[in-house]
Amino acid sequence: MNFEILAPAGNGECAYASLNAGADAIYLGLEEFSARQAAENFNVESLKEICTYAHLLGAKVYVCLNTLVKDDETETFFFCAFRAWNAGADALLIQDIFLGKLLKERYPEIVLHLSTQGGCCNEYGAQLAKDYGFSRVVLARETPIEEIKKISAIIETEAFVQGALCSCFSGQCYFSSFAGNNSGNRGRCKQPCRKRYSIDRNGFEEPAYALSLSDLSLGNKLKELSEAGVLSLKIEGRMRRSEYAAAAVKYYRALREGKDASEEFRNLKRAFNRGNYTEGLAFGQKKDFLSRNVQGHIGEDVGEVSITKRGYLCKCAFVPEKGDGFKILRNGKEVGGAAVLSVEKDGFYLTSSARLLVGDRVHVTTSKAASEAALQGKRLRPVKIALSFIAGNKPRAEAEGFIFEGDELLDEAKSSPLTKEELIACFEKTDTLPFAPEIKVETRGAFLPKSKLNAFRRTFYEALTNHLAPDRKELELRPLPCIKLKKGTGEKRAYIISGGDVPKDADIVIYKPCEYAHIPTQEGKENYLYLPPYFTSKDEELVAPFLEQFDGIYCEGYYGILLAKKYRKKLFAGTGFNLTNRYAVSEAEKVASYFALSKEISLREANALSIENAFTLSGGAIKVMDLVYCPFSQDCKNCDRRERYTLTDEEGREFPLRRYALSGACRFEVYNCALLSRNICANALYDNTLAGEKLGVTKGHFERSMQ
């Protein structure tokens, strides 16, 4: 298994920790356009430093520019991409596939990876990315293994194997955006999915972390991923500490090398572990997928509580240290924290502000020993250096085919010539450079003041660094094409409906079935079949026989471009295309008969992009999440199979939860707790999916654009 191990770097500390642990590549964000705005991120100067360091070790650096870009930000976005590439980035991760296409056209030298926010989950999305100039796709976390095989045959694939899972399908979450104007598509997600909710279904009425998923861990599935053609194993965690990143790298390196990785796995669990891990959706939803009882880090289970006259005792093989932290779980739910009181021969005593009971489980969540093990060691590059310091000649150093000479001849020593030992001791000092020098010395009667010797050493190592990791030949800044949008004059009305009567003023009807296996015949109007952002080969097999009766497809994912072309159908590019700027709009116009602008931009911003066939979501339901899993843990035997449920938060806000079925297991959609007020737009799109439900009213982003 010859995987690339790709590690997160939310800051410099994490970057160096990941590289020292043995990462083949790291990914990081700049201060702008990063999908993790809360991370420390990097400026161009610090990016250049880390690129040089990584390249000396033979590692790569991928820069994330994977947020939605507003129309007035496009020039800044392209300049950031230009500067990141010139600083030494090995690839740029982009969410907006249309901006990526234009970036590749302007700068063919740049290597592009389609971010997981691009939602690539099938071969149509993969082929489109390749056609647009991308070299790799970061797979949507929900992509099943059979689809991964097909995608990997088309383009390089990068798959998440460790870390947090988003509740919503990649790039389609608007929950944080509509709940508090903190857009996940802009890197500012406040994670409302990690809060407690109740659901109006038997057994789910009590508040729980109903949408919070366990952390992903695919260490046991590397063989299957290898056979599927995955090239890169991606570790999530740009918001996590350096010991987590290092521990994850060491775990996957040990697995790749065929070693026993049990100790590395224990260290990883102690660094961060939500829900005791899941294998995610690539291999089918399992019972451990949701972490309903515990939202945060639960560490490693090391034993259970017993009570003696001296207090709370945990009998176990784990030997704690002062400063280690613990979390106590009872029946899977968190009781409270604990600290070590004293260490005994066969266990240790705990102190806790919570009242503990016999049988409570003790989890270590902070381990000094595990952190030290994760961060131990520095990765170095072996370098053979030959030194020549002979009186009457210039000082000379040779390494890796590179020769460096001083400017002046060496003086004859009058009393104490330079010794072999002195020169070795001097050149073993590499400062912050990751070199492990093996030094051979030839010296004869030479003298050089210590200050000049140190200066020669520093200049040599600087020159050697430039030789081994040279600065990239900088691209020349190329102006963006001037695109002027012609204001549209159309006044069409498009409606998304899941049943019931068709509105009389509808020009376009988008039918959104509850059961895709039973789609009634469509008559009259201009009819489109709604396709969700997650779409597999099995879904296509189910839907294909019905396409003949529709004029086209309304699709929430980029894959719809090639799918519509295959079946010779019109394409209505949905709000899931996240069109936020004129460059994306101009490209969408080329491939779609109609398209909807992003539902996160203001009415003013939408009007600036409203060309003839552009639509603006103007009223009705606001879908905020697409769930490619069952929030009821696939308890199909006891399922009431209702189409509508209600998700209620602890403040009493009610969010409609809609079930629908394509191929395989049921899927769900979460809607905003308020309907979008009806606004007058040139071409208006109305979502009548929740027709008849009594909800509040909101203006959404019409007055206040996403942040």
ZIFENLIN-V794272 format. One record per residue. RES is the residue in one small letter. SS is DSSP state (A for helix, B for strand, O for the rest). NEAR is the number of other C-alpha atoms within 10 Angstrom. Layout:
RES,SS,NEAR + RES,SS,NEAR
This chain:
m,O,14 + n,O,10 + f,O,19 + e,B,20 + i,B,25 + l,B,31 + a,B,31 + p,B,30 + a,O,30 + g,O,27 + n,O,20 + g,A,18 + e,A,12 + c,A,25 + a,A,27 + y,A,23 + a,A,28 + s,A,31 + l,A,28 + n,A,22 + a,A,25 + g,O,22 + a,O,29 + d,O,22 + a,B,24 + i,B,26 + y,B,24 + l,B,29 + g,B,29 + l,B,24 + e,O,17 + e,O,20 + f,O,24 + s,O,25 + a,O,26 + r,O,26 + q,O,21 + a,O,14 + a,O,20 + e,O,17 + n,O,22 + f,B,21 + n,O,14 + v,A,17 + e,A,11 + s,A,15 + l,A,23 + k,A,21 + e,A,13 + i,A,23 + c,A,23 + t,A,25 + y,A,22 + a,A,23 + h,A,19 + l,A,21 + l,O,23 + g,O,15 + a,O,20 + k,B,24 + v,B,27 + y,B,24 + v,B,25 + c,B,27 + l,B,26 + n,O,27 + t,O,27 + l,O,30 + v,O,23 + k,O,17 + d,A,18 + d,A,12 + e,A,12 + t,A,18 + e,A,12 + t,A,13 + f,A,20 + f,A,21 + f,A,14 + c,A,19 + a,A,24 + f,A,20 + r,A,18 + a,A,25 + w,A,25 + n,A,19 + a,O,22 + g,O,26 + a,O,25 + d,O,20 + a,B,22 + l,B,26 + l,B,29 + i,B,29 + q,O,25 + d,O,25 + i,A,24 + f,A,22 + l,A,23 + g,A,23 + k,A,23 + l,A,19 + l,A,23 + k,A,17 + e,A,13 + r,A,16 + y,O,17 + p,O,12 + e,O,11 + i,O,21 + v,O,19 + l,B,27 + h,B,28 + l,B,29 + s,O,27 + t,A,23 + q,A,26 + g,A,31 + g,O,31 + c,O,32 + c,O,29 + n,O,23 + e,A,23 + y,A,23 + g,A,23 + a,A,31 + q,A,19 + l,A,18 + a,A,27 + k,A,20 + d,A,11 + y,O,19 + g,O,22 + f,O,26 + s,O,18 + r,B,24 + v,B,28 + v,B,24 + l,O,29 + a,O,24 + r,O,23 + e,O,25 + t,O,25 + p,O,18 + i,A,17 + e,A,14 + e,A,19 + i,A,26 + k,A,20 + k,A,18 + i,A,26 + s,A,20 + a,O,15 + i,O,15 + i,O,20 + e,B,20 + t,B,24 + e,B,27 + a,B,22 + f,B,23 + v,B,26 + q,B,26 + g,B,25 + a,O,20 + l,O,21 + c,O,20 + s,O,22 + c,O,23 + f,O,22 + s,O,25 + g,O,28 + q,O,25 + c,O,24 + y,O,26 + f,A,25 + s,A,20 + s,A,25 + f,A,23 + a,A,15 + g,A,13 + n,O,20 + n,O,19 + s,O,24 + g,A,25 + n,A,28 + r,A,21 + g,O,20 + r,O,20 + c,O,22 + k,O,16 + q,O,14 + p,A,17 + c,A,20 + r,A,20 + k,O,16 + r,O,21 + y,B,26 + s,B,20 + i,B,23 + d,O,14 + r,O,15 + n,O,10 + g,O,9 + f,O,15 + e,O,13 + e,O,14 + p,O,17 + a,B,21 + y,O,19 + a,O,24 + l,O,25 + s,O,28 + l,B,26 + s,O,28 + d,O,27 + l,B,25 + s,B,20 + l,O,19 + g,A,16 + n,A,10 + k,A,13 + l,A,18 + k,A,11 + e,A,14 + l,A,22 + s,A,16 + e,A,12 + a,O,19 + g,O,19 + v,O,25 + l,O,20 + s,B,23 + l,B,26 + k,B,23 + i,B,25 + e,O,22 + g,O,22 + r,O,26 + m,O,18 + r,O,18 + r,O,18 + s,A,26 + e,A,26 + y,A,28 + a,A,35 + a,A,30 + a,A,30 + a,A,33 + v,A,31 + k,A,26 + y,A,23 + y,A,28 + r,A,21 + a,A,16 + l,A,18 + r,A,18 + e,O,11 + g,O,10 + k,O,11 + d,O,11 + a,O,18 + s,A,12 + e,A,12 + e,A,22 + f,A,19 + r,A,16 + n,A,28 + l,A,25 + k,A,25 + r,A,28 + a,A,29 + f,O,27 + n,O,23 + r,B,23 + g,O,24 + n,O,20 + y,O,21 + t,B,23 + e,O,21 + g,O,27 + l,O,17 + a,O,19 + f,O,14 + g,O,14 + q,O,19 + k,O,14 + k,O,11 + d,O,17 + f,O,25 + l,B,28 + s,O,24 + r,O,23 + n,O,18 + v,O,21 + q,O,23 + g,O,16 + h,B,21 + i,O,25 + g,O,26 + e,B,23 + d,B,20 + v,B,16 + g,B,19 + e,B,20 + v,B,21 + s,B,17 + i,B,14 + t,B,9 + k,O,6 + r,O,7 + g,B,14 + y,B,21 + l,B,26 + c,B,26 + k,B,18 + c,O,15 + a,O,12 + f,O,14 + v,O,14 + p,O,21 + e,O,17 + k,O,12 + g,O,11 + d,O,16 + g,B,19 + f,B,27 + k,B,22 + i,B,25 + l,B,22 + r,B,16 + n,O,10 + g,O,14 + k,B,14 + e,B,17 + v,B,19 + g,B,15 + g,B,19 + a,B,22 + a,B,20 + v,B,19 + l,B,17 + s,B,14 + v,B,16 + e,B,12 + k,O,9 + d,O,12 + g,B,17 + f,B,20 + y,B,21 + l,B,20 + t,B,17 + s,O,17 + s,O,10 + a,O,11 + r,O,9 + l,O,22 + l,O,15 + v,O,13 + g,O,15 + d,O,20 + r,B,23 + v,B,26 + h,B,23 + v,B,25 + t,B,22 + t,B,25 + s,O,21 + k,A,16 + a,A,14 + a,A,22 + s,A,19 + e,A,13 + a,A,17 + a,A,27 + l,A,20 + q,O,15 + g,O,11 + k,O,13 + r,O,18 + l,O,16 + r,B,14 + p,B,12 + v,B,14 + k,B,15 + i,B,20 + a,B,17 + l,B,21 + s,B,20 + f,B,25 + i,B,21 + a,O,20 + g,O,15 + n,O,16 + k,B,17 + p,B,22 + r,B,18 + a,B,23 + e,B,18 + a,B,20 + e,O,12 + g,O,10 + f,B,13 + i,B,16 + f,B,18 + e,B,15 + g,B,14 + d,B,10 + e,B,10 + l,B,16 + l,O,18 + d,B,17 + e,B,17 + a,O,14 + k,O,9 + s,O,8 + s,O,10 + p,O,19 + l,O,20 + t,O,16 + k,A,17 + e,A,9 + e,A,11 + l,A,21 + i,A,17 + a,A,10 + c,A,14 + f,A,21 + e,O,14 + k,O,16 + t,O,15 + d,O,10 + t,O,7 + l,O,16 + p,O,19 + f,B,20 + a,B,15 + p,B,19 + e,B,14 + i,B,19 + k,B,15 + v,B,16 + e,B,13 + t,B,17 + r,B,17 + g,O,18 + a,B,22 + f,B,22 + l,O,18 + p,O,10 + k,A,12 + s,A,9 + k,A,10 + l,A,16 + n,A,16 + a,A,11 + f,A,20 + r,A,19 + r,A,16 + t,A,14 + f,A,22 + y,A,20 + e,A,13 + a,A,16 + l,A,20 + t,A,19 + n,A,13 + h,A,16 + l,A,17 + a,O,18 + p,O,14 + d,O,15 + r,O,11 + k,O,10 + e,O,12 + l,O,13 + e,O,9 + l,O,12 + r,O,11 + p,O,10 + l,O,13 + p,O,9 + c,O,8 + i,O,9 + k,O,10 + l,O,15 + k,O,11 + k,O,15 + g,O,15 + t,O,12 + g,O,16 + e,O,15 + k,O,18 + r,B,21 + a,B,25 + y,B,25 + i,B,24 + i,B,21 + s,O,19 + g,O,14 + g,O,9 + d,O,7 + v,O,17 + p,O,14 + k,O,7 + d,O,10 + a,O,18 + d,O,15 + i,B,20 + v,B,24 + i,B,27 + y,B,24 + k,O,21 + p,O,20 + c,O,18 + e,B,15 + y,O,19 + a,O,15 + h,O,12 + i,O,16 + p,O,11 + t,O,9 + q,O,16 + e,O,9 + g,O,8 + k,O,12 + e,B,15 + n,B,22 + y,B,27 + l,B,26 + y,B,22 + l,B,23 + p,O,17 + p,O,25 + y,O,24 + f,O,25 + t,O,19 + s,A,16 + k,A,12 + d,A,17 + e,A,14 + e,A,11 + l,A,15 + v,A,19 + a,A,10 + p,O,10 + f,O,17 + l,A,17 + e,A,13 + q,A,15 + f,O,18 + d,O,18 + g,B,22 + i,B,25 + y,B,29 + c,B,27 + e,O,23 + g,O,25 + y,O,26 + y,O,24 + g,A,28 + i,A,22 + l,A,17 + l,A,18 + a,A,20 + k,A,13 + k,A,10 + y,O,13 + r,O,13 + k,O,19 + k,B,21 + l,B,25 + f,B,28 + a,B,28 + g,O,30 + t,A,23 + g,A,22 + f,A,27 + n,O,27 + l,O,30 + t,O,23 + n,O,25 + r,A,22 + y,A,23 + a,A,23 + v,A,24 + s,A,17 + e,A,16 + a,A,24 + e,A,17 + k,A,9 + v,A,18 + a,O,21 + s,O,15 + y,B,19 + f,B,27 + a,B,27 + l,O,27 + s,O,22 + k,O,27 + e,O,27 + i,O,24 + s,O,18 + l,A,23 + r,A,12 + e,A,21 + a,A,26 + n,A,18 + a,A,15 + l,A,27 + s,O,24 + i,O,22 + e,O,19 + n,O,21 + a,B,28 + f,B,31 + t,B,28 + l,B,28 + s,B,26 + g,B,22 + g,B,22 + a,O,25 + i,O,26 + k,B,26 + v,B,20 + m,B,23 + d,B,23 + l,B,24 + v,O,21 + y,O,25 + c,O,18 + p,O,22 + f,O,17 + s,O,13 + q,O,15 + d,O,11 + c,A,12 + k,A,6 + n,A,9 + c,O,11 + d,O,10 + r,O,11 + r,O,10 + e,O,13 + r,B,15 + y,B,18 + t,B,19 + l,B,26 + t,B,20 + d,B,18 + e,O,12 + e,O,8 + g,O,10 + r,O,15 + e,B,21 + f,B,22 + p,B,22 + l,B,22 + r,B,22 + r,B,19 + y,B,18 + a,B,16 + l,O,22 + s,O,18 + g,O,8 + a,O,14 + c,B,19 + r,B,19 + f,B,21 + e,B,20 + v,B,23 + y,B,24 + n,O,25 + c,O,24 + a,B,21 + l,B,23 + l,B,23 + s,O,16 + r,O,16 + n,O,16 + i,O,12 + c,O,19 + a,O,22 + n,O,23 + a,B,22 + l,B,30 + y,B,24 + d,B,21 + n,O,23 + t,O,22 + l,O,21 + a,O,13 + g,O,7 + e,O,11 + k,O,10 + l,O,17 + g,B,13 + v,B,16 + t,B,18 + k,O,18 + g,O,26 + h,O,18 + f,O,21 + e,O,12 + r,O,15 + s,O,19 + m,O,24 + q,O,15
